[in-house]
Amino acid sequence: MSGLNKGVGKIEVTLRWDPARAGAPAHDLDLVAGVFTADDPYGTPDYLVHFGSRSPDGTITLHRDSRTGQGFGYDEAMTLELERLAPRYTRVVVGVAIQQGGGRLTFADIINAAVRVREGYTDLLAHDFTEFAEARSATVVEFTREGTDGWSYRSLRQGFDADPREFAALLGAARA
């Protein structure tokens, strides 16, 4: 980025999927964000944002959480106000984990799952999870602070055979 480019600022990550077939346990997918410091950008997240939580400073919030996929379009949404994050934070990784309460589920078991990353009305990236058919969780996007040039983003598509708890510990190691 050039010094004149402010990078990305306020981002919305949304997730959709179809409900489970009749008689099957509900499918619950969750957005998860790991926030990393300059001292440990690929290690342990300084904090996580997921269902039932938000960032300590209110810059990252999960404001819609679906437990079934029922609804129209994108049912789960997370907002990231990157420009408001303290300077010590230099990396944010967002991913999706499938809750495993109804038995072992992979993305192949979830119908019409898709994720979209937007800034305002502009889609930055969107994809489904077909390339992670056998995974139980996957990273979606990585945001990195580029000094004074602001934040940049890139698709970070990596599948994991990990449940939500295991996945949270793997976010830091995710690389393209």
C-alpha positions in Angstrom: 0.0 0.0 0.0 1.1 3.5 -0.6 1.3 6.1 2.2 -1.9 7.7 0.8 -3.9 4.5 1.1 -5.8 4.3 4.4 -6.4 0.6 4.0 -9.6 -1.1 5.3 -11.4 0.2 8.4 -14.9 -1.0 9.4 -15.5 -4.6 8.2 -18.5 -6.9 8.4 -18.0 -10.6 8.2 -21.2 -12.6 7.6 -22.0 -16.3 7.6 -24.9 -18.3 6.2 -25.9 -21.9 6.0 -29.1 -23.9 5.6 -30.8 -25.6 8.6 -30.2 -29.3 9.1 -32.6 -31.7 7.5 -35.7 -32.7 9.5 -34.9 -35.0 12.3 -31.2 -34.2 12.3 -29.5 -32.2 15.1 -29.2 -28.5 14.4 -26.1 -27.3 12.6 -24.4 -24.5 14.5 -21.6 -22.6 12.8 -19.7 -19.8 14.6 -17.6 -16.9 13.5 -14.4 -16.6 15.6 -11.8 -13.8 15.6 -8.4 -14.0 17.1 -6.6 -10.7 17.8 -2.8 -10.7 18.0 -0.1 -8.3 19.2 3.0 -7.2 17.4 5.0 -9.2 20.0 3.3 -12.5 19.1 1.5 -12.2 15.7 1.6 -16.0 15.0 1.3 -17.3 18.5 -1.5 -17.2 21.0 -4.3 -14.6 20.5 -4.3 -11.8 23.0 -8.1 -12.3 23.0 -10.8 -14.1 21.1 -14.2 -12.9 20.0 -16.9 -15.5 19.4 -20.5 -16.2 20.4 -21.3 -14.7 23.8 -18.3 -12.4 23.8 -16.9 -9.1 22.4 -13.5 -7.4 22.4 -12.6 -5.7 25.7 -12.6 -2.3 23.9 -15.8 -2.9 21.8 -14.0 -2.8 18.5 -15.0 -6.3 17.5 -18.5 -7.6 18.1 -20.6 -10.5 17.1 -24.0 -8.9 16.8 -26.0 -11.7 15.2 -25.5 -15.3 16.3 -27.6 -18.1 14.7 -27.6 -21.6 16.2 -29.6 -23.2 13.4 -29.0 -21.4 10.1 -32.7 -20.4 9.9 -33.4 -17.1 8.4 -32.9 -15.3 5.2 -29.5 -14.9 3.7 -26.6 -14.3 6.1 -27.7 -15.2 9.6 -24.5 -14.5 11.7 -22.6 -11.2 11.6 -19.4 -9.9 13.1 -18.2 -6.3 12.9 -14.6 -5.4 13.1 -13.6 -1.7 13.6 -10.0 -2.1 12.7 -9.1 1.6 12.7 -10.1 1.7 16.4 -7.8 -1.1 17.5 -5.0 -0.1 19.8 -1.6 0.2 18.0 -0.2 -2.9 19.8 -2.6 -5.1 17.8 -1.2 -5.9 14.4 -3.1 -9.0 13.2 -6.7 -10.3 13.3 -7.6 -13.7 11.9 -11.3 -14.6 11.4 -12.5 -18.1 10.9 -15.5 -20.4 11.2 -16.0 -23.4 13.5 -18.7 -26.0 13.4 -20.1 -26.9 16.9 -19.8 -30.6 17.4 -22.7 -31.2 19.9 -24.8 -33.3 17.5 -21.9 -35.6 16.5 -18.9 -35.1 14.2 -19.8 -32.6 11.5 -17.7 -31.3 8.6 -18.4 -28.7 6.0 -19.5 -31.5 3.7 -22.4 -32.0 6.1 -23.5 -28.4 6.0 -25.7 -27.3 3.1 -25.1 -23.9 1.4 -22.5 -22.6 3.8 -20.9 -19.4 2.7 -19.0 -16.4 4.2 -18.8 -12.8 3.0 -16.4 -10.1 4.0 -17.5 -6.5 3.3 -16.5 -2.9 3.9 -19.6 -0.8 3.5 -21.4 -2.1 0.4 -18.2 -3.4 -1.2 -17.6 -7.2 -1.1 -13.9 -7.8 -0.3 -14.2 -11.5 -0.6 -16.8 -14.3 -0.5 -16.6 -18.0 -0.8 -18.2 -21.2 0.3 -16.5 -24.0 2.1 -16.4 -26.7 -0.6 -12.6 -26.8 -0.6 -12.8 -27.7 3.1 -15.3 -30.5 2.8 -13.6 -32.7 5.4 -12.7 -29.9 7.8 -14.6 -29.0 11.0 -13.2 -25.4 11.0 -11.5 -23.0 8.6 -9.9 -19.7 8.5 -11.4 -17.1 6.2 -9.5 -13.8 6.2 -6.5 -12.2 7.8 -6.1 -8.5 8.5 -2.7 -7.0 9.2 -1.6 -3.6 10.2 0.8 -2.1 7.8 2.6 0.6 9.9 1.0 4.0 9.2 -0.7 2.8 6.0 -3.5 1.2 8.0 -4.9 -2.3 7.7 -4.7 -4.7 4.7 -6.5 -7.9 4.2 -6.1 -11.2 2.4 -8.0 -14.4 2.0 -6.7 -17.0 4.4 -8.3 -20.2 3.4 -7.1 -23.1 5.5 -9.2 -26.0 6.8 -8.6 -27.8 10.1 -9.9 -31.0 11.6 -10.5 -29.2 14.9 -13.5 -28.5 17.1 -14.1 -24.9 18.2 -11.8 -25.1 21.3 -8.9 -26.6 19.4 -9.5 -24.2 16.5 -9.1 -21.1 18.7 -5.6 -22.3 19.7 -4.7 -22.8 16.0 -5.7 -19.4 14.7 -2.3 -17.9 15.3 -0.5 -20.5 13.2 -2.8 -20.1 10.2 -1.0 -18.9 7.1 -1.8 -18.8 3.4 
